[in-house]
Amino acid sequence: MQDTIVSIRNLSKTYAGGFKALKQVNLDIRRGEIIALLGPNGAGKTTLISTICGLVNPSEGQVLVDGFDIIRDFRKTRSLIGLVPQELTTDAFESVLSTVTFSRGLFGKAPDPAHIEAVLRDLSLWEKRNNKIITLSGGMKRRLLIAKALSHEPRVLFLDEPTAGVDVELRKDMWALVRRLRDSGVTIILTTHYIEEAEEIADRIGIITRGELLLVEDKSELMRKLGKKQLIMDLLQPLADIPDTLAHYTLALSADGLQLTHTYDSQGADADITALLDDLRRVGIHFKDIRTTQSSLEEIFVKLVEEAR
């Protein structure tokens, strides 16, 4: 069992106007994992990250980073954390190299040109190290934010919508980078609107809405527990109606009568399918093709958020 590097207990945030951005959030983040937080706009994702990073004061609750309290041990916890914000805010007329070097110094770290070079090379920024930031493309500016966040060698990296507004190719490059960082021992927490992003790179997925953490699950376990499977059968002869003897199965007949669809829970349904196929043969229904599909993470996400409304 991996040990916990970030421990969140009963974390709540209520703003002055009475808006409750976070409601009793509890979460343990494991050392060396990638955890993706999914949620609609206004769900509380950015508030949660900002609170852990010390940018927003919690109304109640406690957050520990590697055993240190984010309020009592602010300087220590902040040095353990790197943050890549949503906004592309950078010093437009600084060079790439100087702004990343300066970011390292802000955390009291001794100069380490070799580390800065390695970070810039890993992010394909080394060739542009002397360029002014204003000359960079949006995608390069996004990479620069990651370089700044990695400049002081954090153990925990927060990525708030890291691929927002970047093209598909750059998004895949960033996914590869995130995996390399995880493999080097960095714990990564990312928020995203791109469900395929969470499906592609996360080890665990948390779903948050209206300030509440609905669930946190290993990705494969989430798909197994909440995913619905469908058995689709293309029939040899059109069927007018589903026989009454098959009424206890969740079967749907296509309008042309040539396709039967059986929807079932993905857990332990093999016996159910075997019985269904036997029953179909028994009543004289034969099929020429059979295939299965499983609900995607997107369908699971939409269902959970709708149920929480």
ABEGO torsion letter per residue (X at the ends): XBBBABBBBGBBBBBAAGBBABBGBBBBBBBGBBBBBBEBBGAGAAAAAAAAAGABBBABEBBBBGGBBAAABAAAAAAABBBBBABBBBBAABBAAAAAAAAAAAAGBBBBAAAAAAAAAAAGAAAAAABBAAABBAAAAAAAAAAAAAAAGBABBBBBGAABGBBAAAAAAAAAAAAAAAAAGBBBBBBBABAAAAAAABABBBBBBGGBBABBBBAAAAAAAABBBBBBBBBABBBABBBAAAAABBBBBBAAGABBBBBBBABGAAAAAAAAAAAAAAAGBBBABBBBBBBBAAAAAAAAAAAAX
